Amino acid sequence: MKITKTGLALAFSSTLLFTAVAVAADTDQAGFCESASCQSEFNKLEEMARYGSGEAATIVALAYATGEGVEQDIDKARLLIKQAVRWREPMGMHQMSIWLRQGFIFEQDIARADELLSRAARAEFGPALTDKAKLLLTKNTPQADKKAIALLEQADQQYYSPGQYLLAQLLVSGVAVESDLARAARLYKNLALKGYADSRQQLDQIITALEQTTERAAEDKADSELVARVQPLLTDLKQINDIEVFQIQGEQFNVKSEFSNIVAQLDSLQLYERNPTGTRIPGQLCGRGVASCTTSVDDTMGGLLDRSSVFAPLNFRPTN
């Protein structure tokens, strides 16, 4: 999967997937995409869905499912997400698996949810790789642990922050994989530079632990090799203090601007064509075997040593 596609997935997730809880909890926000310009952007997404964009179909399905910027319409949400799945869209398969697991939009069907999650993971979709890894970790078996780590390594290659964060936690705790503070620290450093979750605090804890270890070793003159090996790592990790990390301050969610951003990203990726010429089949995206085309989610896993707390599925609506 290309980095550009992963980037779109992350933008998409932050726009609708995670804001849906807040919108569902605050019914006063219903109808806040009533302006002509906002509706115009949403209509563009619907048009993209009609002309074969599985990403657009998934986004519009989410909007209708949660009433995000449009009047809630469960039937349309169900139809559109099924359409995305038929088109083998990884985001669509992952989202439908979440709904099936929760019994939201569809009747609960764990077996079908697992099947779709596996399909999305095989497509190397970062959120699906991470969610499947969480499920495997709950089995608490060496074989399942090995598969979970392999999936998280793939998520790391996709630069998917929640997957990288979970992998770092496992490397610190030694759950499912041999403990490796150096690897975990480097993951936390990269995440801290992006301002992700509490990665900076996690990194600082590792730095402190490494400093204390080297100080004791130096005082005892017991392990000069350890000190020589750890000092370059500490120097590298502490460089983050000289780098300015830009944090995005929370602002009121603007559906119109977010829809505009997604429309622009889909347009730039050229994953669909609006003018049918007989050479495009809806749902068969460019770069997926169609030669005539143009070039083409609870993130913080607290209590990791407690296996029962490893998997925390995304919720669209707060539980009572």
N, C-alpha and C positions, 0 to 999 in steps of 0.2 A: 504494500500500500504506500502511496506517495505521501511525503510529508505534508504537501498541500492539502490532501484529503483529510489527514489527521488534524491539521490545523482547523479546517472547517468543522470537523466533528467537535472539537473543543469549544469553538465559538458557539456552535449550535447548543451544546450542553449547557453552557453558562447562560445562554439566552432563555431557553424554555425549560430544559430538563430540571434545573435546580431552582428556578424562580417560581415554578408552578405551585410549590407548597405555600409560599407567601401569598400568591394570588388567590389560591383556593381558600386560605384562611381569612381573607379580607374581601368579602363580597361587595364592598363599596367600590372596588376597583373595576367591577364589571362595566363594560362599555367604554373603557378609556382609550379605545382605538376608533373613535368615531369620526375623526377628522378625515377629510377627503384624501390628504396625502398619505395618511397611515393606511387607509383602506386600499389605496392604489398600490402600495408596496405589498400588501397581503394578496391582492389580486394577481400581482406578478408571480408570487410564489405558487398560487393555485395554477396559473398558466404553465409554470415550469413543471408542476406535477403532472399536468395533462400531457405534456410533451416528453415525458419519460424520465424526469429527474426523481430518482428514488429519495434523494436527500430532501428535496422540496416536499414530496409527498409525506415524508416522516414528520417534518416540521409543521406542516399544515394539520396533519393528524393530531399532533400534540396540542396545537392551538385549539382545535375544536374539542379535544378531550378535556382540557382544563379551563376552557373559556378565556384563554390568554389572548387578549386583543380582538376577540371575536366572540359572538354568542356561542355558548357551549352547544355542541351537536354531537352526541355520542354515535349516532348512526354514520355520520360523515367521518368521524375519527376512525371507526371500525373499518369502514370501506377503504379509506386511504392507507391505513397501516397494512392492511392485507395486500393492497396494491404494491406497496413498497417491498413487502416480503416476496411477492410473486416475481418482482424484478430483482430479487436477490440483493437488495440494498442492505449492507451490514448494519447501518444505523437503524433501519426499520426492523430488522430481525431482532436486534438487541432490545429496542423499545417494546416490541410486541411481547418478547419474553418477560420483560419486567411486568407488563400489565397482566399477563397470564399467571405469573407467580403471585401477584397481589390480588387477583380476582377483580381488577379494575378494567372497565370497558368490556372485557370478556369474562366468562365464568372461569374460575380458577382451574388451571390445568398444568400441574407441575411437570408432567412428562413432556408435554408440548413446549413448555417454557425451557426446559433443559435442552431439548432438541434445537430450538432456535438460538439459544445462547451458544451452543456448540458450533452452529453454522456461522454465527457472527464472529466467534473466536477464530475459526478456521480462516476467515477473511482478514484476520489480523487487525480487527477493530479494537483499539485500546481499551475502551470501557468494557467490552465483552471479555477480553482477555483477563482483565482484572477481576470482574465479577465471577467468572468461571474459576479462577484461582482461589477466590474466597470460599466458594462452595467446596472445592477440593480440600482445602485446609480443614474444614469441619469434619472430614472423615478420619483424620488423625491416623493415617497409615503411611508407611514409608513410600509406597508406590504413588499414592495420591499427592503426598508432599512433593515428590520429585516432579510430577506433572504440573503442580501449581507453580513451582519455581520456574519451570520452563516457560510457562505462560507469562509470568511476570517479567522474565528476561525479554520476551517479545514486546511486552508493553513498554519496557524501558527503551527498546529500539525505536518504538513509535513516539518516544518523548511524552508519553502519557503520564502526567504528574501524579495522579492518585495511585497508579500502578508502581511508579518509582518510589513513592512514599511508603507503600506497603512493603516493597522489597527491602527498603532500607531498614524498616522496623524488624523484619524477619532476620536480617543480617546482624542486627544488634542483639536481639534476644536469643538467636540460635534456634528458633523454631523453624522446622522444615528444612533448614540449611545450616551448614557450619557457620558459626559466628565469624564475622569479618568486619571489624570496626573501621578499617581503612576504606573498604568499598562503601560501607554505609555512610561514612563521613563525606565521601566524594559525592554520593547521591544527594545527601542533605545539602551540601554546598550548592550544587546546581539548582536544587529546588528553592533554596533560600534566595538565590540571585533572582529568581522569578517571583519571590514574595509568597511562595506557596505555604499555606497553613502555618504550622509552628516549626517549620524546618530549621529556621535560624536558631531557635531555642534548643532543638534536638542536636544541632551541630555544635552549639556551645557546650552542651553537656559532654559530648564525645571529646572535644578539645580539652576540657577540664580533666577528664579521666585520663587522657593520654599524657597530659602535663604532669599529673600526679604520679603516674607510673614511671615516667622518665626521671622525675626528681628522686623518687625512692631508689631507682636503679643506679643513678649517678652517685647518690650519697653512700650506698652500700658498695659501690664499685663492683657490683656482682655481675652486671650484664652490659658491658660497653657496646656489644653488638646490637642489643635492643635499642639503646639510646641512639646509636648511629643510624639505625633504620627508621626510627620514629621521628626524629628531629626534622628531616626533609618534609615528611608528611605534615607535621604541625606548621611548618613555614608556609606550605602551600595552602593549608586550610585557613590560616590566619590572614591570608591575603584578602579575604572577603571584607575585612575591616577597612580596607583601602578602596573598596568598590561601593559606589552609591547604588543602593537598591531602591528602585522606584515602586512605591506602593500605590495602587489605584484605590482612591478613597471611595467609599460607598456612596452612591447617589440614587435618587429615586429612579426606578426602572422606566425606561422610555421605550415602549413597544415599537413606535414608529421608527426610531433611529436604529433599533436592533433589527427589525425586519429589513430596513434599507441595507444594513451591513451584510446580512445573509444573502440578500438578492445580489448585491455587488460581488460577493465572493463566488456565488454559483455562476454568475455571468463570466467572471474572470477565469474560472476553471473550464469553461466551455464543455460542460457535461451533458448538454442537450441542445437541440436545435428547435426553434419555434416554428420554422417554416418546413412542413413535411414535404419531402421531395421523392418519396418512395424508397430512399436509401436508408431511412432510419426506422427502427422498430421501437415503439414506446417501451421503456424499461431496459433496453439493451444499451447501456451507457458506453460512451466512447472509451477506448482502452480496454474493453472487456470482450474482445473478439469481433468487433464491428470495424472492419478495415476502412470503410468509407467515411467514418466520422472524422471530425477535426481533432487535432491533438488535445488530446485531452489535457458514584456516583456517589452515603456516609463515607467521606474520604479518610478521615482520621480514624485509625483502627486502634482505639485505646484498649488496654487490657489484653495485649496480644498473646501473652502466655496462657490466658484462659481460652481454650479452643472454642468454647461456646460463644465467645464474643467476636470471633474473627469475621463472620459473615453478617453484615448489616445491610439488607436490601434497601434500595432507594424507596422512599415513600413520596407519593404525590400529594397525599392529604394527611394532615396530622392525625395521629391516633388518639382516641379518647381515653 
